[in-house]
Amino acid sequence: MAGLSGRTVRDLRRESRSTVLQRLYVDGPMSRHALGPATGLSSGSVSNVVAELLADGLVEEAGLIGADVGRPRRLLRVRRDSGRLIGVDVGETRVRVELFDLGMSELARTERPLGPRGYEVDAVVGHVADGIGEVLRLSGLAPGELLGVGIGVPGIIEDGGADGAVVHGQTIGWDAVPLELLLRRTGRLPVQVPFFVDNGAKALGQAEMWFGAGRGARNAVVVLFGSGVGACVVAEEAEQGRAVEWGHLTVRVGGRRCRCGARGCLEAYAGAEALVARWREAGGRPSAGAGEERALTELLAAARPADGREPDPVAAAVLAETAAYLGAGLSDLINLFQPERVLIGGWAGLQLGGGFLDEVRGQALAHALRFPASRVGIDLGRLGPDAVTVGAAVLPLAAFFGRGGRHPRPSDGTVPSPAWRAALDGRLA
């Protein structure tokens, strides 16, 4: 029965389960006594919800904690083995697929180079589908046991309604690609196992905010610095973050041609692809046949030799110019969003490391307004090259918690249920 707010008793119970699960996951182990003030639920509601979650095998006891008065209290935590998730990173040189438990421990992984076909849609769909099949085979997990598959991709993500997520990836040649529908048509997963497609920078931001250097911050900007650059802005009004096409901010009118086709974008100066290209144009000589990652390693070694030799002036100048552009771009984000933290991740950002970060930090703070600059910390992300796959796996995890820990419903059909049935099921869950 629905109350004046339109929410039923089932809705309220699902919300209570969701609140307890999320609090235990983020801050646990916790006692029943501590869960009350942490969740805003009454002690009776906490006891009832915890009893349900224990009976469902989603929560387990995790030892005792002493109390100043009375008996020790039993700690509770989310069971790591109560669900399995897949995260996919459609990256710049490869597709990485990882299978996780609820504690985000890796259970299986596979990587598939993009190869000569690059971002051709059919090729990428094949890599993702084959990768999902491979990690399931390696783990011995039945496809229907998955809570869902999260996928981080370049570009802008549109809700395509019944067809699912549609990707507008101008820099990779994707124009309104119905990625979720194409993956569903491969038939690799039962129809009840959901796909969650989102921007790769947003996936990186999710990971850093849940598990990395963003934990505890109310607002932050997480930057993905790879072949190109992107950013995720997390604020109180957008707790799940939103991807912004920061790399296509114009920094020089009529400047270098960007991968998106426009001129003067930040990505045309600050991305790793542009950095290596500018080094070559200035006379730098990476090894014959070196790919982007190896060439960047060689540029960094030339600009900052570890054996005491003099730095190569060409490499050092290109690196310094890149730091200036990236710092100026970060100052725009600082002025616009006034974050507590700016975190730089992505394979190129992590490879360039702390010395490069110091230069970028100096440039950003020099260009930003004094007040927001005085309150922001600029650091490297903590999660390494797997951050996007971890963040992608957070998408089905968050949806699982949002359902109150209910698993996706099995379906006997080969097509999704009609919209009216999905809406009714949501009310009864």
JOBELDA-V942296 format. One record per pair of residues at least 24 apart in sequence whose ideal C-beta (glycine too) atoms are under 6 Angstrom apart, sorted by sequence separation. I is the first residue (numbers start at 1). J is the second residue. If there is no record, write none. Layout:
I/J  I/J
//
This chain:
58/82  78/102  110/134  272/296  57/82  110/135  209/234  403/429  108/135  205/232  16/45  20/49  201/230  205/234  108/138  201/231  202/232  284/314  108/139  201/232  283/314  284/315  17/49  95/127  107/139  165/197  282/314  16/49  29/62  327/360  331/364  335/368  97/131  326/360  330/364  334/368  335/369  338/372  99/135  205/241  282/318  323/359  327/363  331/367  341/377  342/378  343/379  344/380  345/381  323/360  327/364  331/368  339/376  97/135  229/267  334/372  343/381  347/385  202/241  228/267  279/318  324/363  328/367  33/73  88/128  99/139  157/197  278/318  323/363  157/198  202/243  229/270  31/73  157/199  201/243  229/271  334/376  345/387  228/271  31/75  199/243  227/271  227/272  29/75  143/189  144/190  148/194  149/195  150/196  151/197  154/200  227/273  143/190  146/193  153/200  275/322  29/77  148/196  152/200  28/77  152/203  270/322  24/77  25/78  119/172  24/78  119/173  133/188  270/325  121/177  132/188  269/325  270/326  84/141  125/182  129/186  129/188  84/145  84/146  85/147  86/149  87/150  88/151  89/152  90/153  266/329  83/147  272/348  171/259  171/260  170/260  233/337  221/333  221/339  220/339  225/344  219/339  226/346  219/340  220/341  221/342  222/343  223/344  224/345  225/346  226/347  224/346  226/348  217/340  225/348  217/341  225/349  214/343  213/343  92/226  92/227  208/343  204/345  213/379  213/381  212/381  213/382  212/382  212/383  208/381  207/383  207/387  204/387  207/390  204/388  207/391  210/394  203/388  206/391  204/391  200/388  203/391  206/394  203/392  196/395  196/396  193/408  192/408  192/409  192/410  192/411  191/411  191/416  152/388  152/392  151/392  150/392  150/393  150/395  150/396  148/396  147/396  147/400  104/390  98/389  96/389  100/393  89/388  89/389  87/389  87/390  88/392  87/392  87/393  85/393  85/396  85/397  58/405  22/401  21/401  18/401  18/402  21/405  18/404  17/404  17/405  14/404
//
